Every structure is written in C-alpha cells, then in structure tokens.
C-alpha cells in the first residue's frame, strides 16, 4: 500500500509537470 501511495504521488508530480506548460 505504501508503495502504491508513492507511485501515485510520482504520477501526480508528472501530471503537474505536463499541466504546467499547458497552463502557462
């Protein structure tokens, strides 16, 4: 479960990175 949470956080970070240029 802990590993899954970490993976989710990483995915969220990647998503934010991709969304960043779109917002800007």
mmCIF file of the N, C-alpha and C atoms, coordinates in Angstrom:
data_MODEL
# 
_entry.id   MODEL 
# 
loop_
_atom_site.group_PDB 
_atom_site.id 
_atom_site.type_symbol 
_atom_site.label_atom_id 
_atom_site.label_alt_id 
_atom_site.label_comp_id 
_atom_site.label_asym_id 
_atom_site.label_entity_id 
_atom_site.label_seq_id 
_atom_site.pdbx_PDB_ins_code 
_atom_site.Cartn_x 
_atom_site.Cartn_y 
_atom_site.Cartn_z 
_atom_site.occupancy 
_atom_site.B_iso_or_equiv 
_atom_site.pdbx_formal_charge 
_atom_site.auth_seq_id 
_atom_site.auth_comp_id 
_atom_site.auth_asym_id 
_atom_site.auth_atom_id 
_atom_site.pdbx_PDB_model_num 
ATOM 1  N N  . UNK A 1 1  ? 0.834  -1.196 0.000   1.00 0.00 ? 1  UNK A N  1 
ATOM 2  C CA . UNK A 1 1  ? 0.000  0.000  0.000   1.00 0.00 ? 1  UNK A CA 1 
ATOM 3  C C  . UNK A 1 1  ? 0.876  1.257  0.000   1.00 0.00 ? 1  UNK A C  1 
ATOM 4  N N  . UNK A 1 2  ? 1.924  1.201  0.790   1.00 0.00 ? 2  UNK A N  1 
ATOM 5  C CA . UNK A 1 2  ? 2.802  2.367  0.869   1.00 0.00 ? 2  UNK A CA 1 
ATOM 6  C C  . UNK A 1 2  ? 3.455  2.620  -0.502  1.00 0.00 ? 2  UNK A C  1 
ATOM 7  N N  . UNK A 1 3  ? 3.823  1.522  -1.157  1.00 0.00 ? 3  UNK A N  1 
ATOM 8  C CA . UNK A 1 3  ? 4.465  1.656  -2.459  1.00 0.00 ? 3  UNK A CA 1 
ATOM 9  C C  . UNK A 1 3  ? 3.494  2.286  -3.457  1.00 0.00 ? 3  UNK A C  1 
ATOM 10 N N  . UNK A 1 4  ? 2.230  1.881  -3.350  1.00 0.00 ? 4  UNK A N  1 
ATOM 11 C CA . UNK A 1 4  ? 1.222  2.395  -4.268  1.00 0.00 ? 4  UNK A CA 1 
ATOM 12 C C  . UNK A 1 4  ? 1.067  3.905  -4.065  1.00 0.00 ? 4  UNK A C  1 
ATOM 13 N N  . UNK A 1 5  ? 1.090  4.325  -2.808  1.00 0.00 ? 5  UNK A N  1 
ATOM 14 C CA . UNK A 1 5  ? 0.922  5.745  -2.496  1.00 0.00 ? 5  UNK A CA 1 
ATOM 15 C C  . UNK A 1 5  ? 2.074  6.541  -3.115  1.00 0.00 ? 5  UNK A C  1 
ATOM 16 N N  . UNK A 1 6  ? 3.266  5.971  -3.012  1.00 0.00 ? 6  UNK A N  1 
ATOM 17 C CA . UNK A 1 6  ? 4.434  6.667  -3.559  1.00 0.00 ? 6  UNK A CA 1 
ATOM 18 C C  . UNK A 1 6  ? 4.294  6.786  -5.078  1.00 0.00 ? 6  UNK A C  1 
ATOM 19 N N  . UNK A 1 7  ? 3.805  5.735  -5.691  1.00 0.00 ? 7  UNK A N  1 
ATOM 20 C CA . UNK A 1 7  ? 3.644  5.736  -7.146  1.00 0.00 ? 7  UNK A CA 1 
ATOM 21 C C  . UNK A 1 7  ? 2.609  6.794  -7.540  1.00 0.00 ? 7  UNK A C  1 
ATOM 22 N N  . UNK A 1 8  ? 1.557  6.886  -6.736  1.00 0.00 ? 8  UNK A N  1 
ATOM 23 C CA . UNK A 1 8  ? 0.500  7.856  -7.011  1.00 0.00 ? 8  UNK A CA 1 
ATOM 24 C C  . UNK A 1 8  ? 1.061  9.276  -6.929  1.00 0.00 ? 8  UNK A C  1 
ATOM 25 N N  . UNK A 1 9  ? 1.903  9.495  -5.906  1.00 0.00 ? 9  UNK A N  1 
ATOM 26 C CA . UNK A 1 9  ? 2.495  10.825 -5.731  1.00 0.00 ? 9  UNK A CA 1 
ATOM 27 C C  . UNK A 1 9  ? 3.387  11.168 -6.921  1.00 0.00 ? 9  UNK A C  1 
ATOM 28 N N  . UNK A 1 10 ? 4.146  10.179 -7.374  1.00 0.00 ? 10 UNK A N  1 
ATOM 29 C CA . UNK A 1 10 ? 5.039  10.409 -8.520  1.00 0.00 ? 10 UNK A CA 1 
ATOM 30 C C  . UNK A 1 10 ? 4.235  10.732 -9.767  1.00 0.00 ? 10 UNK A C  1 
ATOM 31 N N  . UNK A 1 11 ? 3.151  9.992  -9.957  1.00 0.00 ? 11 UNK A N  1 
ATOM 32 C CA . UNK A 1 11 ? 2.295  10.214 -11.133 1.00 0.00 ? 11 UNK A CA 1 
ATOM 33 C C  . UNK A 1 11 ? 1.701  11.623 -11.066 1.00 0.00 ? 11 UNK A C  1 
ATOM 34 N N  . UNK A 1 12 ? 1.302  12.028 -9.871  1.00 0.00 ? 12 UNK A N  1 
ATOM 35 C CA . UNK A 1 12 ? 0.707  13.347 -9.696  1.00 0.00 ? 12 UNK A CA 1 
ATOM 36 C C  . UNK A 1 12 ? 1.734  14.430 -10.056 1.00 0.00 ? 12 UNK A C  1 
ATOM 37 N N  . UNK A 1 13 ? 2.976  14.171 -9.653  1.00 0.00 ? 13 UNK A N  1 
ATOM 38 C CA . UNK A 1 13 ? 4.045  15.137 -9.933  1.00 0.00 ? 13 UNK A CA 1 
ATOM 39 C C  . UNK A 1 13 ? 4.263  15.250 -11.445 1.00 0.00 ? 13 UNK A C  1 
ATOM 40 N N  . UNK A 1 14 ? 4.251  14.112 -12.111 1.00 0.00 ? 14 UNK A N  1 
ATOM 41 C CA . UNK A 1 14 ? 4.446  14.091 -13.564 1.00 0.00 ? 14 UNK A CA 1 
ATOM 42 C C  . UNK A 1 14 ? 3.294  14.815 -14.252 1.00 0.00 ? 14 UNK A C  1 
ATOM 43 N N  . UNK A 1 15 ? 2.084  14.572 -13.745 1.00 0.00 ? 15 UNK A N  1 
ATOM 44 C CA . UNK A 1 15 ? 0.907  15.204 -14.330 1.00 0.00 ? 15 UNK A CA 1 
ATOM 45 C C  . UNK A 1 15 ? 1.017  16.722 -14.179 1.00 0.00 ? 15 UNK A C  1 
ATOM 46 N N  . UNK A 1 16 ? 1.469  17.145 -13.013 1.00 0.00 ? 16 UNK A N  1 
ATOM 47 C CA . UNK A 1 16 ? 1.603  18.584 -12.748 1.00 0.00 ? 16 UNK A CA 1 
ATOM 48 C C  . UNK A 1 16 ? 2.620  19.192 -13.709 1.00 0.00 ? 16 UNK A C  1 
ATOM 49 N N  . UNK A 1 17 ? 3.674  18.417 -13.986 1.00 0.00 ? 17 UNK A N  1 
ATOM 50 C CA . UNK A 1 17 ? 4.721  18.907 -14.884 1.00 0.00 ? 17 UNK A CA 1 
ATOM 51 C C  . UNK A 1 17 ? 4.160  19.089 -16.289 1.00 0.00 ? 17 UNK A C  1 
ATOM 52 N N  . UNK A 1 18 ? 3.312  18.149 -16.697 1.00 0.00 ? 18 UNK A N  1 
ATOM 53 C CA . UNK A 1 18 ? 2.735  18.214 -18.041 1.00 0.00 ? 18 UNK A CA 1 
ATOM 54 C C  . UNK A 1 18 ? 1.677  19.314 -18.120 1.00 0.00 ? 18 UNK A C  1 
ATOM 55 N N  . UNK A 1 19 ? 0.961  19.505 -17.004 1.00 0.00 ? 19 UNK A N  1 
ATOM 56 C CA . UNK A 1 19 ? -0.093 20.509 -16.978 1.00 0.00 ? 19 UNK A CA 1 
ATOM 57 C C  . UNK A 1 19 ? 0.510  21.917 -16.901 1.00 0.00 ? 19 UNK A C  1 
ATOM 58 N N  . UNK A 1 20 ? 1.679  22.019 -16.306 1.00 0.00 ? 20 UNK A N  1 
ATOM 59 C CA . UNK A 1 20 ? 2.328  23.322 -16.129 1.00 0.00 ? 20 UNK A CA 1 
ATOM 60 C C  . UNK A 1 20 ? 2.428  24.090 -17.453 1.00 0.00 ? 20 UNK A C  1 
ATOM 61 N N  . UNK A 1 21 ? 3.031  23.502 -18.479 1.00 0.00 ? 21 UNK A N  1 
ATOM 62 C CA . UNK A 1 21 ? 3.179  24.206 -19.761 1.00 0.00 ? 21 UNK A CA 1 
ATOM 63 C C  . UNK A 1 21 ? 1.830  24.555 -20.378 1.00 0.00 ? 21 UNK A C  1 
ATOM 64 N N  . UNK A 1 22 ? 0.840  23.710 -20.147 1.00 0.00 ? 22 UNK A N  1 
ATOM 65 C CA . UNK A 1 22 ? -0.489 23.978 -20.705 1.00 0.00 ? 22 UNK A CA 1 
ATOM 66 C C  . UNK A 1 22 ? -1.108 25.202 -20.055 1.00 0.00 ? 22 UNK A C  1 
ATOM 67 N N  . UNK A 1 23 ? -0.932 25.320 -18.748 1.00 0.00 ? 23 UNK A N  1 
ATOM 68 C CA . UNK A 1 23 ? -1.493 26.453 -18.011 1.00 0.00 ? 23 UNK A CA 1 
ATOM 69 C C  . UNK A 1 23 ? -0.750 27.732 -18.373 1.00 0.00 ? 23 UNK A C  1 
ATOM 70 N N  . UNK A 1 24 ? 0.548  27.612 -18.514 1.00 0.00 ? 24 UNK A N  1 
ATOM 71 C CA . UNK A 1 24 ? 1.355  28.790 -18.832 1.00 0.00 ? 24 UNK A CA 1 
ATOM 72 C C  . UNK A 1 24 ? 1.075  29.196 -20.274 1.00 0.00 ? 24 UNK A C  1 
# 
